Amino acid sequence: MTDKTEKSEKSAWTGKAALAGAAIGSAALAAALLYASSRRKPKAPAALPAPEDAPETD
């Protein structure tokens, strides 16, 4: 019977550790995504419109 008790105690501890690890990992991933999106450079402006007095080319 003691083997079963030790196994359930170990199982309970590892289950809690796994949940804590998953929570910490998820929080770290969310923080990394927020940081990366805030550091993103603004997009380049769209192509410049053609000037009205452009030289004629053939």
PyMOL commands that set and color helices and strands:
alter all, ss='L'
color gray80, all
select helices_A, chain A and resi 2-39
alter helices_A, ss='H'
color red, helices_A
deselect
rebuild
show_as cartoon
